[in-house]
Amino acid sequence: MNSAFIVLAIVLYFGLLYGISRLTGRTSDDAAFFRGNRSSPWFVVAFGMIGASLSGVTFVSVPGWVGTSQFSYLQMVLGYLLGYGVIARVLIPLYYRQNLTSIYGYLGTRFGQRSYQTGAGFFLLSRVVGASFRLFLVSLVFRIVLERIGLRLPFFVPVAISIALIYSYTRRGGIKTVVWTDTLQTACLLIAAILTVVSIMGKLDLNLNDVWSAWRESAYSRIWVGDWSAENHFLKHLISGAVIALVMTGLDQDMMQKNLTCRSAAESQKNVYWFCVILVGANILFLGLGFLLYHYGEVQAVLRLTPGAPQPIEILDPSTGVWRARGSDELYPVLAMDYLGPGVMLVFTLGLIAAAYSSADSALTALTTSFCIDFLKFEERSRDAVERERIRKRVQAGFAVLLFLTILLFEQINNQAVISAIFKVAGFTYGPLLGLYAFGLMGSRRVADRWVPLVCLMAPILTYLIDVFVPIWTGVRVGFLVLPINGALTYLGLWGISRPGNQGSV
């Protein structure tokens, strides 16, 4: 398959995105951009959210994890279901009852203005770093794809083009457009994985019973981990999964903005329940794809594991006959490019682009929404429609530039350990949101609003110290438990600056 055919397929894909944006972006008022006119069908939202929740990192990472953690990731997926249950039963009714556009408006009602903007500020920081990190990793893989089809471009060129495209097709319709483009992107992502699975089964002459038997007999079939000192212990994964889902969906404007486009709280809840069903199936699909990729590599003698090494796998380069050390994230793209044929190469490229864009376009829209509603007070200040649209587009363009510059900063650092550390620290900023919402919903104590920013700043710092020193002192890795620990510290800090009374601030 020549490069012109792949480029044509990519152009047609973006043509579909633009077609959707034209249909959904005919009106560009606040009701459409921020809330999707509260008219999105719940089943479209449920399906489209899969792409945003998986993201480009998951598209290439989950299959690679199978080599080191087998199927233990399913433990966390079970935890996700618990978190989504709380979102459906507690948070969605709250957001609809208060008629919120930005979910952080609840913090202003419950605690005060400083708490409100602290929560929104932590979201902006987390989402800018998180979205940039994901786009950066996907851009690295995408550069490999472009080089394999003969296109050698400076790193910033595909990044700039990607962000410009995202801005252009979301700038009018906003979340109304994103709900529908995410549906297309989710379909491409899942189809890419399914066709890759079918291709590998065909190359190895396997049916589903053969795959099941091979998996059961392999070293990759472990699901449950009982070693408490391990980072992926069952209980750690279950608790962490529940909290991660609760915070990174229920307390995240990016994810909840889609839920709030449904016609009613009841439809939004139905969306969450069906989303859970699809999410479990999607994760099993990607884990199964990971097993088949490792199985194919071992059967064909083109892959070998290097446990404990910085690069955990080695893949035979077909052009030179030399074994090359690879990170687990490179398993899917390298095999797709070098061994699985042009058809898989094409669907992998489209799936990668779809996975990246499904998280990036909604992130840009959510950042714009939060800044306009939480800081520029669009819902409180009277402006004519033309001025509001002009300001909103400037804010959206500003965040697009910020994402671009952050990605370039990651590329300049060019140190995976440092970049991962930055991403991990940014992940700590969801802990204060967990603590704020838990304190607000689980009692009626009044807080000293002026001290809330300090509490929310100290909690992640203390959590980071715990994460560093507990393994040194005890040999037990904290792992994903940093998030609930962070939230608990925030909760205790809020208790310390509060007193009994009616809901509100002191």
Protein Blocks (a to p, Z undefined) as FASTA:
>chain_A
ZZklmmmmmmmmmmmmmmmmmmmmmpccfklmmnooopacfklmmmmmmmmmnommlmmm
mmmmmmmnommlmmmmmmmmmmmmmmmmmmmmmmmmnopablklmmmmmnomklmmmmmm
mmmmmmmmmmmmmmmmmmmmmmmmmmmnopacdfklmmmmmmmmmmmmmmmnmmmmmmmm
mmmmmmmmmmmmmmmmmmmmmmnopafklmmmmmmmmmklpfbdcbfkbmklfklmmmmm
mmmmmmmmmmgmklmmmmmmpmbfklmmmmmmmmmmmmmmmmmmmmmmmmmmmmmmmmno
paccdehiablbdcddfknopacdddfklmmmmmmmmmnojklmmmmmmmmmmmmmmmmm
mmmmmmmmmmmmmmnommlpccdfklmmmmmmmmmmmmmmmmmmmmmmmmmnopaklmmm
mmmmmmmmmmmmmmmmmmmmnpcbdcdfklmmmmmmmmmmmmmmmmmmmmmmnopafkjm
lmmmmmmmmmmmmmmmgccddeddZZ
